[in-house]
Amino acid sequence: MKKYTYTEKQDTRSGFGDGMTELGRTNPKVVTLCADLVGSLKTATFIKENPERFFQTGIAEANMMGIAAGLTIGGYIPYPTTFANFGSGRVYDQIRQSIAYSDKNVKIAVSHAGLTLGEDGATHQILEDIAMMRAMPNMTVINPCDYNQTKAATIALASHVGPAYLRFGRPKVPIFTDPNQKFEIGKAWMVNEGTDVSIFATGHLVWEAIQAGEVLAAKGISAEIINIHTIKPLDVDAIIKSVRKTKCVVTCEEHQANGGLGDAVAQTLARSFVAPQEYIAVNDSFGESGTPEQLMKKYGLSSENIVEAVQKVIARKG
């Protein structure tokens, strides 16, 4: 089992900001829009270096999505930015009608996703956005796991044609991926190979899965851990190949159980290979205020919960 360590923590939104800075210097077609949240989305350097490629819409997210769609007609690659709660639920109609329906090349980039937004509470802790965007025709959905992967995903999206939803967060989380690791949209990353259980994780729950894997190894359980950074299109081949070997599954996400990664994996397996599955996800409830650590524990998203789920699912496979 490969050992993963880290020397630094950083917020994934900074990975987005630094990715935008690099794109600003290398791709003249990339522009960004913001709904009055430049500091929160870490785009200040891009804006300073490329003021003519920045559009401040104010707190008018719906208008921002329409403007972004229009910019694509001129050949630009717009990255509209806001909080995840506002960039999915509040503007769902505009995304559907103006971006996805006409397959516009818009990269929706949203921060402050999930429970680990923490003290801001349930009104801002979007836990349904992956489900909404998965259901949207033409939409690519990406949920990277750390700073390096978020930066790489941001850059990769500029070469991807079509609408996309890039989800990241506010809290500082371990940086454990290789900064030179290739990021390929739609291709899962094998974190650790194993034989007893397949753990499919997305976002910063990949790190929780790694911690759980170490505990499981000490118990004699070999966990195969795969980072599903692209939830749509899903890497079906990687999922089926892994589950054919291990015969059981645990999915891990900072999202509702309904409609997220767990359901995407279950749908895939139902079509080709049925296996027992356990979900690490929020179970049909809203969030609340608290520290990220408190909320991860209360809502059952910690490495300890992953260990318990693995033990349950292995018992079920017989």
N, C-alpha and C positions, 0 to 999 in steps of 0.2 A: 504494500500500500504506500503510495507516494505521500510524503509529509509536506503539508503546506504551512507556511509561516508568514508572518508579516512584520514589518518594522514601522509601518505608518498607517494611519487611518485618514481617510478623506471622504468628503461627501461626493456622491455620484454626480450631482449637479455641477460640480467643478470640472468633472471629466467632460461634461457637455460643453461648458464654457470654453475649456481649452481646445476641445475639438473644433468649436466654431472659430476660435482664433486662428487655428491652422487652416481651416477652409477659407477664411477671409484672405489669407495670404496666398493661397494656391488656386482658388476657384472663383473667378470674377462673377460668376452667375449666382453664387450663393448670397442670399439676403436674409435678414431676420426681422421679425415683427414682435412687438411686445405690448402686453396689456398692463403697462405701468408697473412692471416687476423686473426691471433690469438688474438690480442688485440680487434678487432672489434667484434669477436664472443664470447669473454669472456671465453675462454677455458684454460687460463694460469694455473689455479690451477690443473685441470685435468692432464695437460701435466707435470707439476712439480712433481706430485705424481705418474704418470704412464708414464714415458718417453718412455718405450718400447711399449706403445699402442698408440703412436702418429706418424702420417705420414704427413710430410710437403711436399706437391707436388709443391709448388711455384704457380705462376700464370698460371696454366695449368688445368683449371677446368674440361675439357673433360677427360683428363687423370685421374684426381681424381675420377671421377665417374666410370671409368673402373676398377681402382684399388679397389674401394669400392665393386664393384660387385664381384671381384675375392676373396676378403677377406671373403665373406660369404660362399664360398665353403669350407673354413677351419673352419667353425662354428662360425666365429666372427660376431658381430653386429656392423657394421660400421656406423658412423655418419659423412658423408662428410659435410663440412661447408664452406659457402661463402656468398656473398651478394645475395639477392633474384634475382636480374636482371641477375646475372651470373649463378646462380644455377637452372635456369629454361629455359630462352630463349637461352642463349649461349650454353647450353649442352643438349638441348632437344633430339637430335638424340642419344646421348650416354645413356641418361636415358631410352629412348624408347627401344633401341636395347639391351643394356647390363643389364638393371635393371628390367624394367617393363615386357618386353616380356618373360623373363625367371623367373619372379616372385622372384627376389632376395631380401633378407631381409636387404635392405639398408634404412637408415633413413636420408633423405636429409634435412638438417637443415639450414635455410636461414634467414639472418637478413636484415635490411635496406629496408623493403618492404613498398610499398605504397607511397602516397603523403607526409606523415609526415616525410619522410627522409629530406624534407625541402629544404635547400639551395643547395643541390647537384644537383637539377634540373632534367629535364625530362629524360636524358640519364640513370640515376640511379633509377628513381622512377618507378619501375615495377608495372604496373596496370593490367597486363594480365595473371599473373602466375597462379592464381587459375583456370582460364578457361583452360589453357593448361594442368594443372595437373588433373583437373576433367575429362578431355577427355581421359586421359591415362588409359588403362585397368590395373587392379590390384592395382592402386595407391590409398592410403589413403591420405586425405588432411585435415590438422588441422591448424586452425588460432586462437590461444588463445587470451584472452582479457586483461590479466595483468600479472604481475610478477609471482604471485602464480600459476596461471593456466598454464603459460608457463613452469614453473618448473615441475609441475605435469604431463603435457603432455609429456615432455622430458623423464621423468622416465617411464611413462606408455608405451611409444613406444618400450622400450627395451623388453617388454613382448609380444608385438604384432608381429605376424609373417607376413612378406610381406613388399613390398616397401611403403614408406610413405614420405610425404612432409610436413615439419613443418615450418610455416611462422611466423616471429616475427619482431620487429622493434627497431629503435634506440632511439626515444624520450622517455623521462620519462613521464609515464602516471600513473594515480591514481591506487593504490593497494586497491581493494575493495572486493576481494573474500576471503573466509576463507582459511587459509593455510592448514587446515585439511580436506577441502572439497574433496570428492572422485572424481577423474577424470576418466570417462569411455568413451573410444573411441566410437563414433557413437551415444552417448546419449546426447541430448540437456539438458541445465540447465535452469529450470524455475526461472527467476530472480524475476518477479512479476506477480501474477495472475491478470487478468482483464476480462472485458466482452464486451468492445466496439470495440477494434481493436487489432490485433496481430502484434507485432513488433518483427521481427526476425533479430537479429544483430550478427555480427561477428567481431573479433578483438577488437581494442580499441573503435570502434563505439558502443560497448555495453555500455560503460560509457556515451556516448552522448545520447543513447536511454534512459538510466536511468534519465538523466537530463531532457530530453524531457517529460518523464513520469510524473515527478513532476509538470511541467508546465501544462500538460494536465489534471492532477488531479485537479488542481486549477480551471480549466475551466469546470469541471464536466465530463471529459472523462476518462473512466477506461481503461487503456492500459495494455494488457498482453505482457510482455517483456520476450523473450526467447533468450538465448545465444546459437547460433549455432556454437560451437567451432569446430565441425567436419563437414566439408562441404561435404566430401565423406568418408564413407557412410553417407548419410543424415538420420536424425531421422525422417523418414516419419510419424510414428505414432504420434509423438509430434506435428508435423506441422498440420496434418489433424485434430487431436483432438482440437487444439486451434482454427483453422479457422472455424470449424463447430460451435463453440460457438460464435465467434466474427463476422463472415461473411465478414471480410475484412482484408487486409494485407499491411504492410509496411516492406520492407527489407532494411537493412543498412549495407554497406560494403565500405571499402577503396580500391576499385577495379573498373574496368570497369563494366558498367551495363551489357554488353554482356558477357555471359558465366560464371558469378560469382554466388554468393549466390542467388541473385534475380531470375536468370534464373533457378537455381536448384529448388527453391521453386515453381516457376510458372509451371515447368514441372511436379512436384509432384501433384500440385492441378489440372492441366489439366487432369490428369489420374483419378481423384477421386472426386474432389469437386471444382467447379469453383467459384472464388470470386474476386472482384476488388482488384487490387494490385498497389501500388506505389513503385518506386525504389529510394532509397538514394544511389547513386553511381556516379562514374565519367561517364559522358555521351559522350563516343566515342571521347575522346581527350587525348592528352598527358599532362603531368604535366609541371611545371616550377619552377624556384627558388623562394623561399620565406620561411617565418617561417611556422612551422606546423599550427599555428593558422590562419595565413593569407590564407594558401592554403585550409584548411578545410572550411573556410567561402566562398572563391571564387568559389570553386568547389561544393558547396552545400552539405557538409557533416556534418554540425553542428547540435546541438540539436534544434536550431531554425528551420532549414530545416526539421527536423523530425516532429516537431509540425505541420508545414504547410502541410506536406505530409499526416499526420494522419487526419487532418481536411478535406483535399480533398477526401481521400479514404472513410471516413465515409459518406460524402455527396453523393458519387457515389453508395454506397450500398443501399441507399433509406430508 
